[in-house]
Amino acid sequence: MGRILRYIQRYALACVAMLAVGCGSPDSESGAGALAPVAPESLQVIYSDGRFGYIDPRGQVRIEPKFDVAYIFRDGLAPVKVGEQWGYIDAAGNYVIEPQYRQVTPFKKGFARVHVGDKQIYLRKDGSQVGTMAVDFGYHFSEGLAFVAVDGLYGAIDTTGSVVIEPQYEQGYFFAHGVAMIKNDGKYGYIDKDGRMVVPPVYQEADNFWGSRAKVKVDGVWGFIDTTGAMVIEPRYADAWSFIENRARVKIEGRWGFIDLQGNLVIPNRYERAENFSEGFARVFNRRKWGFVDKLGNEVVPLEYNEVKPFSEGLAPVQDGIRWGYVDTLGTMVISPRFVQAESFHNGLAKVSLKGSQAYIDHAGKIVWSEKPITP
């Protein structure tokens, strides 16, 4: 009995000590009310009482709704609008770059574009300007370079703001696999990062490189070239889209199928509509209904839904009748259709609408945050 009593006393004292330092709360690290740090990109935008704020993956408000407009975090910062001016905040809601710009873009690979008057400049994440040049228009940095327009012509700058390719093209886009598409005299070609012409501008239509292929149009039909300019898939398609996840959707005799990087028709052209692959699955449409195929053409989700959205984090929103639910990669309905609208998952949460309120759900379909109270 004495040993049992001493054990109970020690257990009680331990519990008191834990409560004293706040260890009883799963959300506390260093004291009552303190929240554990989260990755900025895991925060989701919420809208409440006419203002925007942010919640974490557990549905807890991390940044109170106080912005007129707010976008998701990228590169650790989020663009927010107060009045007519845009700035950037960190994951704690502190301004890293004060609201002062008319328009902005999200940060990508350490850089963002902002409007100053009728010009654009590039910023680093500390708010300092890249170089001294103001441009008419610019693209995001890709492989260390960004195309910019000056007096109607496009060239490229590096991350110090130095001009490395003089403005000379009607259009310039972005670099991928060491080459970028340009336009001159109404035709498209490709240059390397030193400005050397890899593929002369001879194509009436073309696209940037996605993966190791770029689609080009010759005499009204589409084919694909590699980064040396060699035609690796002969032009023969009435319509074609770029390669995503090593598959490109192509139109043959009025129907859509998919080819691989060698041009093999790996999914027959049997669909009225088709969309790009996402997480190994593509949306396809026949007879007014949508479903999903895998990369071998297996219809893993039957074509029986009014509308579907891409797979993300292993789940896809599907509209069954007038309500939305979610299926898994086996086609099983794992979150029952009960939402007026539903978006794809992002960092563990998906935005949905029901009963006149916007909300976020987790992978189990549990509502972790809602704009208004939702009664069962």
Secondary structure by P-SEA (a helix, b strand, c coil): caaaaaaaaaaaaaaaaaaaacccccccccccccccccccccbbbbbcccccccccccccccccccccbbbbbcccbbbbbcccccccccccccccccccccccccccccbbbbbcccccccccccccccccccccccccccccbbbbbcccccccccccccccccccccbbbbbcccbbbbbcccccccccccccccccccccccccccccbbbbbcccccccccccccccccccccccccccccbbbbbcccccccccccccccccccccbbbbbcccbbbbbcccccccccccccccccccccbbbbbcccbbbbbcccccccccccccccccccccbbbbbccccccccccccccccccccccccccccccc
